[in-house]
Amino acid sequence: MRLGVTVANTVRGLRLSILALGLVWSAGTLGGQNSEYEQAASLAERGDHARALPILERLLSQSPRDLKVLNLTGIMLTAAGRPSEANRYFEQAIDLNPQFYPALKNLAVNELRLGRVDEARLHFEAALKLIPQDPVVHFGLGEIELAVKNYGQAGRHYEQSGDFPYRDQRATYNLALCYVESGQTHKAVAALEKLPASADAEVRFAAGMLLARVENYKAAAAQFAGALPRHPDPYLVAFNLVLAQLKAGDFPAAVAAGEKLVAEGHRTGEIYNLLSEAYEGNRETLKAYEALRTATEIEPRNETNYLDLITLCLEHQNYDLGLEIADIGLRVVPESDRLRLHRGVVLAMRGQFPEAQQEFETVGKQSSQPGLSHVALSLVLMQAGEIDQAVTILRQRRLENQNDHLALWFLAEALIRRGAVPGSEPENEAVECLERSIQLSPNLAQTRTLLGKTLLGRGEIDRAEEQLEKALEIDSEDITATYQLARVKQRKGDRERAQELFAKVSKAKEEDRDGFTQGGLLRIVRQGSN
């Protein structure tokens, strides 16, 4: 059964984290106005801009070119909520001395806050030339690069900004986002581990989404769990919590979280669909059936729930119930090609090949995407011994779509079953199909096994060994791959390894043709459900 729903994608526009940036004072001696400047600075430190500003105005009337007074006046006006006015003082300081980097930085920070990104970049870059290691400048430039989705450059600036990315939880998330977008997943995970437990619920939810995106589902579930109590949309968070737990393989936790959602009144089809997956993973198959039945009752026009229920029936060889569900679904959603495809698979599993063939032919004529029905039909024809017809159908499918990895796989199977002689054109075609299928879907053991077996028959022992070893890495229980690899090891003189593999094969047959057909049809069902 496929996973019914994908992770919900609702990150609500995390803002840039420029609040982490503070304005900087200038250093150095103050000359004759030292005492009054120190008084204004002391008031500034206490946040008393109302009393500090008159003192600064008086100092400027006496020394209008004093850089430090101009800079502090800009800081106080910013604190008073008058950033545009503040910027005029920073600009005056820069006009007097373009090398006065405190005003350059402060002006850039304010411009960034005001959304004047181009101006902010200009002044940050000017400051960077004067103080190339300054963390404030690097952090500001990181924010600017992030805003234009230049993630690699943003990440490099963040890394040079000291602890600024960890002063603000949104900045921490932004750093992790940059790492993900630039392919540095391990750094993203490490950055998000530094989020405090008290982080804002929406930030933790976004962190969970990011971790789910890089398939670190255990860590994602922890973030969703932390976001749940305080998030404005608890259903959204709880749903993704169940999904992350499910993908992490923590089926008991997924069941508990899903049942809690239902108990709280969230009786939705998608929750019951998700719960069925959790029940099945938890080996509670009866509950999995019932959850999907409930989903079909809640959303009778949603074909997904019928498809998943039929798939569950097929996986447990409950063909009679699968056919019943397919018929019910087609009465409610008669236009569903996918339901008709599933019905054909159930009929084939029951051994009703003429009826299954009729269903697949109907789907092939009506569906806007006939590929799966053509492949399913070819499998039924192979089972019935009509291999030439299967080859014709699959070759046509290959012409229509060069990227259909299932059609390529089963065309190769059909050609080989038809008796392709090593080195012949049909066998070369089969090898070409298998290589392309593996390129499109590299994590299928069956295609690698078939290719390895074919290469071994051609005497290409090293290439055969490579494919068969990879097949067993993917599926260590693949008996056919085990047997073929034992033959390879035997021919290469590795008797110890060969005996070990032959012992594992034991009395198992090298190949089970009925099992091949059933396995192929189940794969078609799973792909058709997605």
FIPA-539187 format. One record per residue (C-alpha): residue number from 1; residue in one letter; x, y, z. Coordinates in steps of 0.5 Angstrom, whole numbers, padded with zeros to 4 digits. Layout:
BEGIN
   pos   code    east   north      up
   NUM      A       X       Y       Z
...
// end
This chain:
BEGIN
   pos   code    east   north      up
     1      M    0000    0000    0000
     2      R    0003    0007   -0002
     3      L    0003    0013    0003
     4      G   -0003    0016    0002
     5      V   -0001    0023    0003
     6      T    0005    0027    0002
     7      V    0008    0032    0008
     8      A    0004    0038    0008
     9      N    0008    0044    0005
    10      T    0006    0050    0009
    11      V    0011    0054    0011
    12      R    0008    0061    0013
    13      G    0014    0065    0010
    14      L    0019    0066    0015
    15      R    0022    0073    0015
    16      L    0029    0075    0015
    17      S    0032    0075    0022
    18      I    0035    0082    0021
    19      L    0033    0084    0028
    20      A    0039    0080    0030
    21      L    0043    0086    0028
    22      G    0044    0091    0033
    23      L    0047    0098    0031
    24      V    0054    0099    0032
    25      W    0057    0105    0036
    26      S    0064    0108    0034
    27      A    0070    0107    0038
    28      G    0076    0112    0040
    29      T    0077    0119    0044
    30      L    0071    0124    0044
    31      G    0075    0130    0045
    32      G    0073    0136    0049
    33      Q    0066    0134    0049
    34      N    0067    0128    0052
    35      S    0063    0129    0058
    36      E    0057    0131    0055
    37      Y    0058    0125    0050
    38      E    0059    0120    0055
    39      Q    0052    0123    0058
    40      A    0048    0122    0052
    41      A    0052    0115    0051
    42      S    0050    0113    0058
    43      L    0042    0115    0057
    44      A    0043    0111    0050
    45      E    0045    0105    0053
    46      R    0039    0105    0058
    47      G    0034    0106    0052
    48      D    0033    0113    0054
    49      H    0033    0116    0047
    50      A    0028    0122    0049
    51      R    0033    0125    0054
    52      A    0039    0123    0050
    53      L    0037    0126    0043
    54      P    0037    0134    0046
    55      I    0044    0133    0048
    56      L    0046    0130    0042
    57      E    0043    0136    0038
    58      R    0046    0141    0042
    59      L    0053    0137    0041
    60      L    0052    0137    0033
    61      S    0050    0145    0034
    62      Q    0057    0146    0037
    63      S    0061    0141    0032
    64      P    0057    0139    0026
    65      R    0062    0135    0023
    66      D    0063    0130    0029
    67      L    0063    0123    0026
    68      K    0061    0120    0033
    69      V    0056    0124    0035
    70      L    0053    0124    0028
    71      N    0053    0116    0029
    72      L    0050    0116    0036
    73      T    0044    0121    0033
    74      G    0043    0116    0028
    75      I    0042    0110    0033
    76      M    0038    0114    0038
    77      L    0033    0116    0032
    78      T    0033    0109    0030
    79      A    0031    0107    0037
    80      A    0026    0112    0037
    81      G    0023    0109    0031
    82      R    0025    0114    0026
    83      P    0030    0110    0021
    84      S    0029    0114    0015
    85      E    0031    0121    0019
    86      A    0037    0117    0022
    87      N    0040    0115    0016
    88      R    0041    0122    0014
    89      Y    0046    0123    0020
    90      F    0049    0116    0018
    91      E    0050    0119    0011
    92      Q    0053    0126    0013
    93      A    0058    0122    0017
    94      I    0060    0118    0011
    95      D    0060    0124    0007
    96      L    0065    0127    0012
    97      N    0069    0120    0012
    98      P    0067    0115    0007
    99      Q    0072    0110    0011
   100      F    0068    0111    0017
   101      Y    0065    0104    0018
   102      P    0061    0104    0024
   103      A    0056    0109    0020
   104      L    0057    0105    0014
   105      K    0054    0099    0017
   106      N    0049    0102    0021
   107      L    0046    0105    0015
   108      A    0046    0098    0011
   109      V    0042    0095    0017
   110      N    0037    0101    0017
   111      E    0036    0100    0009
   112      L    0035    0093    0010
   113      R    0030    0094    0015
   114      L    0027    0099    0011
   115      G    0027    0094    0005
   116      R    0032    0098    0001
   117      V    0036    0092   -0001
   118      D    0040    0094   -0007
   119      E    0042    0100   -0002
   120      A    0044    0096    0003
   121      R    0048    0091   -0001
   122      L    0052    0097   -0003
   123      H    0054    0100    0004
   124      F    0055    0093    0007
   125      E    0060    0091    0001
   126      A    0063    0098    0002
   127      A    0064    0096    0009
   128      L    0067    0089    0008
   129      K    0072    0092    0004
   130      L    0074    0096    0010
   131      I    0073    0091    0015
   132      P    0073    0084    0011
   133      Q    0072    0080    0018
   134      D    0066    0084    0021
   135      P    0061    0079    0023
   136      V    0055    0084    0022
   137      V    0057    0086    0015
   138      H    0057    0078    0013
   139      F    0051    0077    0017
   140      G    0047    0083    0013
   141      L    0050    0080    0006
   142      G    0048    0073    0008
   143      E    0041    0076    0009
   144      I    0041    0080    0003
   145      E    0043    0073   -0001
   146      L    0038    0069    0002
   147      A    0033    0074    0000
   148      V    0035    0073   -0007
   149      K    0035    0065   -0006
   150      N    0043    0065   -0007
   151      Y    0043    0060   -0002
   152      G    0051    0058   -0003
   153      Q    0053    0065   -0002
   154      A    0048    0067    0003
   155      G    0051    0060    0007
   156      R    0058    0063    0006
   157      H    0057    0070    0009
   158      Y    0053    0067    0015
   159      E    0059    0062    0017
   160      Q    0063    0068    0017
   161      S    0058    0072    0022
   162      G    0060    0069    0028
   163      D    0054    0067    0033
   164      F    0049    0071    0029
   165      P    0045    0066    0026
   166      Y    0044    0063    0033
   167      R    0042    0069    0036
   168      D    0035    0069    0033
   169      Q    0031    0063    0032
   170      R    0029    0065    0025
   171      A    0036    0066    0023
   172      T    0038    0059    0025
   173      Y    0033    0056    0021
   174      N    0035    0061    0015
   175      L    0042    0058    0016
   176      A    0039    0051    0015
   177      L    0035    0053    0009
   178      C    0042    0055    0006
   179      Y    0045    0049    0007
   180      V    0040    0044    0005
   181      E    0039    0048   -0002
   182      S    0046    0048   -0003
   183      G    0047    0040   -0002
   184      Q    0050    0041    0005
   185      T    0045    0036    0009
   186      H    0049    0034    0015
   187      K    0050    0042    0016
   188      A    0043    0043    0016
   189      V    0041    0038    0021
   190      A    0047    0040    0026
   191      A    0044    0048    0025
   192      L    0037    0046    0027
   193      E    0040    0042    0033
   194      K    0041    0048    0036
   195      L    0034    0051    0036
   196      P    0032    0052    0043
   197      A    0026    0048    0046
   198      S    0023    0054    0047
   199      A    0023    0056    0040
   200      D    0017    0059    0036
   201      A    0012    0054    0034
   202      E    0012    0056    0027
   203      V    0020    0056    0027
   204      R    0020    0049    0030
   205      F    0014    0047    0025
   206      A    0019    0050    0019
   207      A    0025    0046    0022
   208      G    0021    0040    0022
   209      M    0019    0041    0014
   210      L    0026    0042    0012
   211      L    0028    0036    0016
   212      A    0023    0032    0013
   213      R    0025    0034    0006
   214      V    0032    0031    0007
   215      E    0029    0025    0010
   216      N    0031    0026    0017
   217      Y    0024    0024    0019
   218      K    0026    0022    0026
   219      A    0029    0029    0028
   220      A    0023    0032    0024
   221      A    0018    0028    0028
   222      A    0022    0031    0034
   223      Q    0021    0038    0031
   224      F    0013    0037    0030
   225      A    0012    0035    0037
   226      G    0015    0041    0040
   227      A    0011    0045    0035
   228      L    0005    0042    0037
   229      P    0002    0045    0043
   230      R    0003    0052    0041
   231      H    0002    0052    0033
   232      P   -0004    0056    0031
   233      D   -0006    0050    0026
   234      P   -0005    0044    0031
   235      Y   -0008    0039    0026
   236      L   -0003    0041    0020
   237      V    0003    0040    0025
   238      A    0000    0033    0028
   239      F   -0002    0031    0021
   240      N    0006    0032    0019
   241      L    0008    0029    0026
   242      V    0004    0022    0024
   243      L    0007    0022    0017
   244      A    0014    0023    0020
   245      Q    0013    0018    0025
   246      L    0011    0013    0020
   247      K    0017    0015    0015
   248      A    0021    0014    0021
   249      G    0019    0007    0022
   250      D    0016    0009    0029
   251      F    0009    0005    0028
   252      P    0007    0005    0035
   253      A    0008    0013    0036
   254      A    0005    0014    0029
   255      V   -0001    0010    0031
   256      A   -0002    0013    0038
   257      A   -0001    0020    0035
   258      G   -0006    0018    0029
   259      E   -0011    0016    0034
   260      K   -0011    0022    0038
   261      L   -0012    0026    0032
   262      V   -0019    0022    0031
   263      A   -0021    0022    0039
   264      E   -0020    0030    0038
   265      G   -0025    0030    0033
   266      H   -0021    0030    0026
   267      R   -0025    0025    0023
   268      T   -0022    0026    0016
   269      G   -0020    0021    0010
   270      E   -0013    0023    0010
   271      I   -0012    0021    0017
   272      Y   -0015    0015    0017
   273      N   -0011    0013    0010
   274      L   -0005    0015    0014
   275      L   -0007    0011    0020
   276      S   -0008    0005    0016
   277      E   -0001    0005    0014
   278      A    0001    0006    0021
   279      Y   -0003    0000    0023
   280      E    0000   -0004    0017
   281      G    0007   -0003    0019
   282      N    0005   -0004    0027
   283      R    0002   -0011    0024
   284      E   -0005   -0009    0026
   285      T   -0008   -0011    0019
   286      L   -0015   -0012    0021
   287      K   -0015   -0005    0024
   288      A   -0011   -0002    0017
   289      Y   -0017   -0005    0013
   290      E   -0022   -0002    0018
   291      A   -0019    0005    0017
   292      L   -0019    0005    0010
   293      R   -0026    0003    0010
   294      T   -0028    0009    0014
   295      A   -0024    0013    0010
   296      T   -0028    0011    0004
   297      E   -0034    0012    0008
   298      I   -0032    0019    0010
   299      E   -0030    0021    0002
   300      P   -0034    0016   -0002
   301      R   -0031    0020   -0009
   302      N   -0024    0020   -0007
   303      E   -0021    0014   -0011
   304      T   -0015    0014   -0007
   305      N   -0018    0010   -0001
   306      Y   -0021    0005   -0005
   307      L   -0014    0004   -0009
   308      D   -0010    0003   -0002
   309      L   -0015   -0002    0000
   310      I   -0015   -0006   -0006
   311      T   -0007   -0006   -0005
   312      L   -0008   -0008    0002
   313      C   -0012   -0014    0000
   314      L   -0007   -0016   -0006
   315      E   -0001   -0016   -0001
   316      H   -0005   -0020    0004
   317      Q   -0008   -0025   -0002
   318      N   -0015   -0023    0000
   319      Y   -0017   -0023   -0008
   320      D   -0025   -0024   -0006
   321      L   -0025   -0017   -0002
   322      G   -0020   -0014   -0007
   323      L   -0025   -0015   -0012
   324      E   -0031   -0013   -0008
   325      I   -0028   -0006   -0006
   326      A   -0026   -0005   -0014
   327      D   -0033   -0006   -0016
   328      I   -0036   -0001   -0010
   329      G   -0031    0004   -0012
   330      L   -0033    0004   -0019
   331      R   -0040    0004   -0018
   332      V   -0038    0011   -0014
   333      V   -0033    0013   -0019
   334      P   -0034    0010   -0025
   335      E   -0030    0014   -0029
   336      S   -0023    0012   -0025
   337      D   -0018    0009   -0030
   338      R   -0014    0007   -0024
   339      L   -0019    0003   -0020
   340      R   -0021   -0001   -0027
   341      L   -0013   -0002   -0027
   342      H   -0013   -0005   -0020
   343      R   -0019   -0009   -0022
   344      G   -0016   -0012   -0028
   345      V   -0010   -0014   -0023
   346      V   -0014   -0017   -0018
   347      L   -0017   -0021   -0023
   348      A   -0011   -0023   -0026
   349      M   -0009   -0025   -0019
   350      R   -0015   -0030   -0019
   351      G   -0013   -0033   -0025
   352      Q   -0018   -0030   -0029
   353      F   -0013   -0028   -0035
   354      P   -0019   -0027   -0040
   355      E   -0023   -0022   -0036
   356      A   -0016   -0018   -0033
   357      Q   -0014   -0017   -0041
   358      Q   -0021   -0014   -0042
   359      E   -0020   -0009   -0037
   360      F   -0013   -0007   -0039
   361      E   -0015   -0007   -0046
   362      T   -0021   -0002   -0044
   363      V   -0016    0002   -0039
   364      G   -0011    0003   -0045
   365      K   -0016    0005   -0050
   366      Q   -0019    0010   -0045
   367      S   -0014    0013   -0040
   368      S   -0010    0019   -0042
   369      Q   -0004    0015   -0039
   370      P   -0004    0008   -0042
   371      G    0003    0006   -0040
   372      L    0001    0002   -0034
   373      S   -0005   -0002   -0037
   374      H    0000   -0004   -0043
   375      V    0005   -0006   -0038
   376      A    0000   -0010   -0034
   377      L   -0003   -0013   -0040
   378      S    0004   -0015   -0043
   379      L    0005   -0019   -0036
   380      V   -0002   -0023   -0037
   381      L    0000   -0024   -0044
   382      M    0007   -0027   -0042
   383      Q    0003   -0031   -0036
   384      A   -0002   -0034   -0042
   385      G    0004   -0036   -0046
   386      E    0003   -0030   -0051
   387      I    0010   -0027   -0051
   388      D    0010   -0025   -0058
   389      Q    0004   -0020   -0057
   390      A    0007   -0018   -0050
   391      V    0014   -0016   -0054
   392      T    0010   -0012   -0059
   393      I    0006   -0008   -0054
   394      L    0012   -0007   -0050
   395      R    0016   -0005   -0056
   396      Q    0010    0000   -0058
   397      R    0010    0003   -0051
   398      R    0018    0004   -0051
   399      L    0017    0008   -0057
   400      E    0012    0012   -0054
   401      N    0016    0013   -0047
   402      Q    0023    0012   -0047
   403      N    0023    0014   -0039
   404      D    0018    0008   -0037
   405      H    0022    0004   -0033
   406      L    0017   -0002   -0032
   407      A    0016   -0002   -0039
   408      L    0023   -0003   -0041
   409      W    0024   -0008   -0035
   410      F    0019   -0012   -0038
   411      L    0020   -0012   -0045
   412      A    0027   -0014   -0043
   413      E    0024   -0020   -0039
   414      A    0019   -0022   -0045
   415      L    0025   -0022   -0050
   416      I    0029   -0026   -0045
   417      R    0023   -0031   -0044
   418      R    0022   -0031   -0052
   419      G    0029   -0035   -0052
   420      A    0034   -0029   -0054
   421      V    0041   -0032   -0056
   422      P    0047   -0029   -0053
   423      G    0050   -0024   -0057
   424      S    0043   -0024   -0062
   425      E    0040   -0017   -0063
   426      P    0034   -0019   -0059
   427      E    0039   -0020   -0053
   428      N    0042   -0014   -0054
   429      E    0036   -0010   -0054
   430      A    0034   -0013   -0047
   431      V    0041   -0011   -0044
   432      E    0040   -0004   -0047
   433      C    0033   -0004   -0044
   434      L    0035   -0006   -0037
   435      E    0041   -0001   -0037
   436      R    0036    0004   -0039
   437      S    0031    0002   -0033
   438      I    0037    0002   -0028
   439      Q    0039    0009   -0030
   440      L    0032    0011   -0029
   441      S    0030    0007   -0023
   442      P    0037    0005   -0019
   443      N    0034    0002   -0013
   444      L    0030   -0004   -0016
   445      A    0034   -0011   -0014
   446      Q    0030   -0014   -0020
   447      T    0032   -0011   -0026
   448      R    0040   -0011   -0023
   449      T    0039   -0019   -0022
   450      L    0036   -0020   -0029
   451      L    0041   -0016   -0032
   452      G    0047   -0020   -0028
   453      K    0044   -0026   -0030
   454      T    0044   -0024   -0038
   455      L    0051   -0022   -0037
   456      L    0053   -0028   -0034
   457      G    0050   -0032   -0040
   458      R    0054   -0028   -0045
   459      G    0061   -0029   -0041
   460      E    0061   -0022   -0038
   461      I    0063   -0024   -0031
   462      D    0066   -0018   -0028
   463      R    0060   -0014   -0030
   464      A    0055   -0019   -0028
   465      E    0058   -0019   -0021
   466      E    0057   -0012   -0020
   467      Q    0050   -0012   -0022
   468      L    0049   -0018   -0018
   469      E    0052   -0015   -0012
   470      K    0048   -0009   -0012
   471      A    0042   -0013   -0013
   472      L    0043   -0016   -0006
   473      E    0045   -0009   -0003
   474      I    0038   -0007   -0005
   475      D    0035   -0014   -0003
   476      S    0039   -0019    0001
   477      E    0033   -0024    0001
   478      D    0033   -0024   -0007
   479      I    0034   -0031   -0008
   480      T    0035   -0031   -0016
   481      A    0041   -0026   -0015
   482      T    0044   -0030   -0009
   483      Y    0044   -0036   -0014
   484      Q    0046   -0032   -0020
   485      L    0052   -0029   -0016
   486      A    0054   -0036   -0013
   487      R    0055   -0038   -0020
   488      V    0059   -0032   -0021
   489      K    0063   -0034   -0015
   490      Q    0064   -0041   -0017
   491      R    0066   -0039   -0024
   492      K    0071   -0034   -0021
   493      G    0074   -0040   -0017
   494      D    0072   -0037   -0010
   495      R    0069   -0043   -0008
   496      E    0068   -0041    0000
   497      R    0063   -0035   -0002
   498      A    0060   -0039   -0008
   499      Q    0058   -0045   -0002
   500      E    0056   -0040    0002
   501      L    0051   -0037   -0003
   502      F    0049   -0044   -0005
   503      A    0047   -0046    0002
   504      K    0043   -0039    0003
   505      V    0039   -0041   -0004
   506      S    0038   -0048   -0001
   507      K    0032   -0052   -0004
   508      A    0029   -0045   -0007
   509      K    0028   -0045   -0015
   510      E    0032   -0041   -0019
   511      E    0026   -0037   -0021
   512      D    0018   -0037   -0020
   513      R    0015   -0035   -0026
   514      D    0008   -0034   -0023
   515      G    0012   -0030   -0017
   516      F    0015   -0026   -0022
   517      T    0008   -0024   -0025
   518      Q    0005   -0023   -0019
   519      G    0010   -0019   -0016
   520      G    0010   -0015   -0023
   521      L    0003   -0014   -0022
   522      L    0004   -0011   -0015
   523      R    0009   -0006   -0017
   524      I    0004   -0004   -0022
   525      V   -0001   -0003   -0017
   526      R    0003    0001   -0012
   527      Q    0006    0006   -0018
   528      G   -0002    0006   -0020
   529      S   -0004    0008   -0013
   530      N    0001    0014   -0013
// end
